């Protein structure tokens, strides 16, 4: 069973073993409204079919026996694979600014970008 929240009420989609029902136009329009998407009329039918296929695939995945699989936060068993953050020498400013079109006091000089209110 899948549930999508709609205000205080819930829309439930029950899936039987024989087949999974299509998501109707009203539900697609509601989901689009929640996601703040503007859909064309022809897109509503396309998304209805696509969302139905996605839910069919989720229903298939829910049938998989995962009782022997430990919960994971990441696909890799590695942890803390980042190197230690330690200070080290950097390039001198002259090298870093060598291709800069304009510079001043070892800084990259750019035009001011101001918004008018």
Rosetta constraint file for C-alpha pairs under 8 A:
AtomPair CA 1 CA 12 HARMONIC 6.85 0.50
AtomPair CA 1 CA 13 HARMONIC 5.72 0.50
AtomPair CA 1 CA 14 HARMONIC 4.70 0.50
AtomPair CA 1 CA 15 HARMONIC 6.21 0.50
AtomPair CA 2 CA 12 HARMONIC 5.78 0.50
AtomPair CA 2 CA 13 HARMONIC 5.18 0.50
AtomPair CA 2 CA 14 HARMONIC 6.65 0.50
AtomPair CA 3 CA 10 HARMONIC 6.35 0.50
AtomPair CA 3 CA 11 HARMONIC 5.62 0.50
AtomPair CA 3 CA 12 HARMONIC 4.56 0.50
AtomPair CA 3 CA 13 HARMONIC 6.31 0.50
AtomPair CA 4 CA 10 HARMONIC 5.87 0.50
AtomPair CA 4 CA 11 HARMONIC 5.33 0.50
AtomPair CA 4 CA 12 HARMONIC 6.62 0.50
AtomPair CA 5 CA 9 HARMONIC 6.52 0.50
AtomPair CA 5 CA 10 HARMONIC 4.76 0.50
AtomPair CA 5 CA 11 HARMONIC 6.41 0.50
AtomPair CA 6 CA 10 HARMONIC 5.34 0.50
AtomPair CA 6 CA 11 HARMONIC 6.70 0.50
AtomPair CA 6 CA 30 HARMONIC 7.98 0.50
AtomPair CA 13 CA 21 HARMONIC 7.88 0.50
AtomPair CA 14 CA 20 HARMONIC 7.87 0.50
AtomPair CA 15 CA 19 HARMONIC 6.84 0.50
AtomPair CA 15 CA 20 HARMONIC 5.09 0.50
AtomPair CA 15 CA 21 HARMONIC 6.90 0.50
AtomPair CA 15 CA 59 HARMONIC 7.75 0.50
AtomPair CA 16 CA 20 HARMONIC 6.22 0.50
AtomPair CA 20 CA 52 HARMONIC 7.59 0.50
AtomPair CA 20 CA 56 HARMONIC 6.27 0.50
AtomPair CA 21 CA 52 HARMONIC 7.26 0.50
AtomPair CA 22 CA 48 HARMONIC 6.89 0.50
AtomPair CA 22 CA 49 HARMONIC 6.76 0.50
AtomPair CA 22 CA 52 HARMONIC 5.38 0.50
AtomPair CA 23 CA 27 HARMONIC 6.48 0.50
AtomPair CA 23 CA 28 HARMONIC 7.06 0.50
AtomPair CA 23 CA 48 HARMONIC 5.41 0.50
AtomPair CA 23 CA 49 HARMONIC 7.24 0.50
AtomPair CA 23 CA 51 HARMONIC 7.01 0.50
AtomPair CA 23 CA 52 HARMONIC 5.72 0.50
AtomPair CA 24 CA 28 HARMONIC 6.54 0.50
AtomPair CA 24 CA 48 HARMONIC 6.36 0.50
AtomPair CA 25 CA 29 HARMONIC 6.14 0.50
AtomPair CA 25 CA 44 HARMONIC 6.30 0.50
AtomPair CA 25 CA 45 HARMONIC 6.81 0.50
AtomPair CA 25 CA 48 HARMONIC 6.51 0.50
AtomPair CA 26 CA 30 HARMONIC 6.15 0.50
AtomPair CA 27 CA 31 HARMONIC 6.13 0.50
AtomPair CA 28 CA 32 HARMONIC 6.07 0.50
AtomPair CA 28 CA 44 HARMONIC 6.42 0.50
AtomPair CA 28 CA 47 HARMONIC 6.94 0.50
AtomPair CA 28 CA 48 HARMONIC 6.07 0.50
AtomPair CA 29 CA 33 HARMONIC 6.08 0.50
AtomPair CA 29 CA 39 HARMONIC 7.85 0.50
AtomPair CA 29 CA 44 HARMONIC 7.08 0.50
AtomPair CA 30 CA 34 HARMONIC 6.27 0.50
AtomPair CA 31 CA 35 HARMONIC 6.19 0.50
AtomPair CA 32 CA 36 HARMONIC 5.81 0.50
AtomPair CA 32 CA 37 HARMONIC 4.88 0.50
AtomPair CA 32 CA 38 HARMONIC 6.91 0.50
AtomPair CA 32 CA 39 HARMONIC 7.24 0.50
AtomPair CA 33 CA 37 HARMONIC 5.97 0.50
AtomPair CA 33 CA 38 HARMONIC 7.57 0.50
AtomPair CA 39 CA 43 HARMONIC 5.96 0.50
AtomPair CA 39 CA 44 HARMONIC 6.52 0.50
AtomPair CA 40 CA 44 HARMONIC 6.70 0.50
AtomPair CA 41 CA 45 HARMONIC 7.43 0.50
AtomPair CA 42 CA 46 HARMONIC 6.72 0.50
AtomPair CA 43 CA 47 HARMONIC 5.99 0.50
AtomPair CA 44 CA 48 HARMONIC 6.03 0.50
AtomPair CA 45 CA 49 HARMONIC 6.38 0.50
AtomPair CA 46 CA 50 HARMONIC 6.21 0.50
AtomPair CA 47 CA 51 HARMONIC 5.80 0.50
AtomPair CA 48 CA 52 HARMONIC 6.15 0.50
AtomPair CA 49 CA 53 HARMONIC 6.31 0.50
AtomPair CA 50 CA 54 HARMONIC 6.29 0.50
AtomPair CA 51 CA 55 HARMONIC 6.21 0.50
AtomPair CA 52 CA 56 HARMONIC 6.15 0.50
AtomPair CA 53 CA 57 HARMONIC 6.26 0.50
AtomPair CA 54 CA 58 HARMONIC 6.28 0.50
AtomPair CA 55 CA 59 HARMONIC 6.14 0.50
AtomPair CA 56 CA 60 HARMONIC 6.36 0.50
AtomPair CA 57 CA 61 HARMONIC 6.25 0.50
AtomPair CA 58 CA 62 HARMONIC 6.15 0.50
AtomPair CA 59 CA 63 HARMONIC 6.74 0.50
AtomPair CA 60 CA 64 HARMONIC 7.29 0.50
AtomPair CA 91 CA 95 HARMONIC 6.46 0.50
AtomPair CA 91 CA 96 HARMONIC 6.67 0.50
AtomPair CA 92 CA 96 HARMONIC 6.66 0.50
AtomPair CA 93 CA 97 HARMONIC 5.98 0.50
AtomPair CA 93 CA 106 HARMONIC 6.02 0.50
AtomPair CA 94 CA 98 HARMONIC 5.83 0.50
AtomPair CA 94 CA 106 HARMONIC 7.19 0.50
AtomPair CA 97 CA 103 HARMONIC 7.29 0.50
AtomPair CA 97 CA 106 HARMONIC 7.47 0.50
AtomPair CA 97 CA 107 HARMONIC 7.65 0.50
AtomPair CA 97 CA 108 HARMONIC 6.92 0.50
AtomPair CA 100 CA 108 HARMONIC 6.62 0.50
AtomPair CA 102 CA 108 HARMONIC 6.29 0.50
AtomPair CA 102 CA 109 HARMONIC 5.21 0.50
AtomPair CA 102 CA 110 HARMONIC 7.23 0.50
AtomPair CA 103 CA 107 HARMONIC 5.48 0.50
AtomPair CA 103 CA 108 HARMONIC 4.60 0.50
AtomPair CA 103 CA 109 HARMONIC 4.72 0.50
AtomPair CA 104 CA 108 HARMONIC 6.56 0.50
AtomPair CA 104 CA 109 HARMONIC 6.16 0.50
